[in-house]
Structures are given as structure tokens and as C-alpha cells.
Amino acid sequence: MEKLTKQEEDVMLQVWRLGCCTIKEVLTQLQEPKPPYTTVASIMNNLKRKGYVGAEQQGLTYHFIAKIKQSDYKSDFMHSFVDKYFKNSFREMVSFFAKEDKISPDDLKDIIDEIERGKEE
């Protein structure tokens, strides 16, 4: 899966949220300052080239739909992130966030409970 730029990711998040959408619909959902329409159109073309979206012409307008699930992208992104910054150790990542006070002991207990429930299913 080819990595997305920040702008591509911002647009892709809107495509996932909207489902089937036009460039104009995506543009209305982006935060200020909004990029020009032509920039979003270029981003959509890049996403299409990278295989993230498909496009179907309806009249004069193209409608875009995600070809890659958000969960698949998230999984690939997180594995790459953990590999790159935490020596491929999710344990090191969680430990880092705990040391930075980004995860509370209660959060860690909840995570452990979720893991244990998942093993039982």
C-alpha cells in the first residue's frame, strides 16, 4: 500500500466518511483554509492512481468511492509506524505513551481486558 501525503490522507478521510462523493462534496468537508478545487481534483487523481479510490462518471461529474477500507489503511499505517519508531514492538509503543502520561493506568487495564476478551472469543 503506497503511503499517503498529509493532504491525500485528509481527502481520503472524507471519502471514507462520505462513501460515494464528488470533489465538491469533499471540498465542503475540509477544514479552513480550504484548498482550491483544482488542488482537491489533483489529490483525487493521485488517490486514483495509487489505487485508493475508483471513479465513475455520472453526466459531467465524477463520483469517487474508496477501493481500500479505512481499517486496512489504519492497520498498515500503524504496523509501519510501530516498525519505524518502536523497533516493531507494540509493547514499546504502549510503554512510550504510558511514560508520556498519554495512557492512564485505567486505560491500560481496559486495554488488557479487551485483549483478554478477544482471546476468549
C-alpha positions in Angstrom: 0.0 0.0 0.0 1.6 3.3 -1.1 1.9 5.9 1.6 -0.4 8.9 1.5 0.7 12.5 1.9 -1.0 14.7 4.6 -3.3 16.3 2.0 -4.1 12.9 0.5 -4.9 11.5 3.9 -7.2 14.5 4.7 -9.1 13.9 1.5 -9.2 10.2 1.9 -10.7 10.5 5.4 -13.6 12.5 3.9 -14.0 9.9 1.1 -14.3 7.2 3.8 -16.7 9.2 5.8 -18.9 10.2 2.9 -18.9 7.0 1.0 -19.6 7.9 -2.7 -18.8 11.5 -3.2 -17.8 14.3 -5.6 -14.8 16.6 -5.4 -17.2 19.4 -4.4 -18.6 17.3 -1.6 -15.1 16.6 -0.2 -14.1 20.2 -0.5 -17.1 21.3 1.6 -16.0 18.9 4.4 -12.3 20.1 4.5 -11.2 22.5 7.2 -10.3 26.1 6.6 -8.3 27.3 4.9 -9.8 25.1 2.2 -7.5 24.2 -0.8 -8.6 25.3 -4.3 -11.0 22.9 -6.1 -8.2 22.2 -8.6 -5.9 21.0 -5.8 -8.5 18.6 -4.5 -9.1 17.4 -8.0 -5.3 16.7 -8.3 -5.3 14.9 -5.0 -8.3 12.7 -6.1 -6.4 11.8 -9.3 -3.3 10.9 -7.2 -5.5 8.7 -4.9 -7.0 7.1 -8.0 -3.5 6.4 -9.5 -2.4 4.9 -6.1 -5.5 2.7 -6.1 -7.2 4.2 -3.1 -10.3 5.4 -4.9 -12.3 4.5 -8.0 -14.1 7.0 -10.1 -17.3 6.7 -12.1 -18.6 9.4 -14.4 -22.2 10.3 -14.0 -23.1 13.0 -16.5 -20.4 15.7 -16.3 -19.5 14.8 -12.7 -17.1 12.1 -11.4 -18.2 10.2 -8.3 -15.5 8.7 -6.2 -15.6 5.7 -3.9 -12.9 4.1 -1.7 -11.3 1.0 -3.0 -9.3 0.4 0.2 -11.1 0.1 3.6 -10.2 2.6 6.2 -9.4 -0.3 8.7 -6.9 -1.8 6.2 -5.2 1.5 5.8 -5.1 2.1 9.5 -3.7 -1.4 10.2 -1.0 -0.9 7.5 -0.1 2.6 8.8 0.1 1.5 12.4 2.3 -1.5 11.6 4.6 0.7 9.6 4.7 3.4 12.3 5.5 0.8 15.1 8.1 -0.8 12.9 9.8 2.5 12.1 9.7 4.2 15.5 9.4 1.4 18.1 11.5 -1.4 16.6 8.4 -3.3 15.6 7.3 -3.6 19.2 3.8 -2.6 20.2 4.9 -3.1 23.8 7.5 -0.4 23.4 4.9 1.9 21.8 2.4 1.4 24.7 5.3 1.9 27.2 6.3 5.1 25.5 2.8 6.5 25.7 2.4 5.4 29.3 5.7 7.2 30.2 4.5 10.3 28.4 1.3 10.2 30.5 -0.8 9.7 27.4 -2.3 6.5 28.7 -3.6 6.2 32.2 -3.4 3.1 34.4 -7.2 2.7 34.0 -6.8 2.9 30.2 -4.2 0.2 30.3 -6.5 -2.0 32.4 -9.3 -1.5 29.9 -6.9 -2.5 27.0 -5.8 -5.6 28.9 -9.5 -6.5 29.5 -10.2 -6.1 25.8 -7.3 -8.3 24.8 -8.3 -11.0 27.2 -11.9 -10.9 26.0 -10.7 -11.1 22.4 -8.7 -14.3 23.3 -11.8 -15.9 24.7 -13.9 -15.4 21.5 
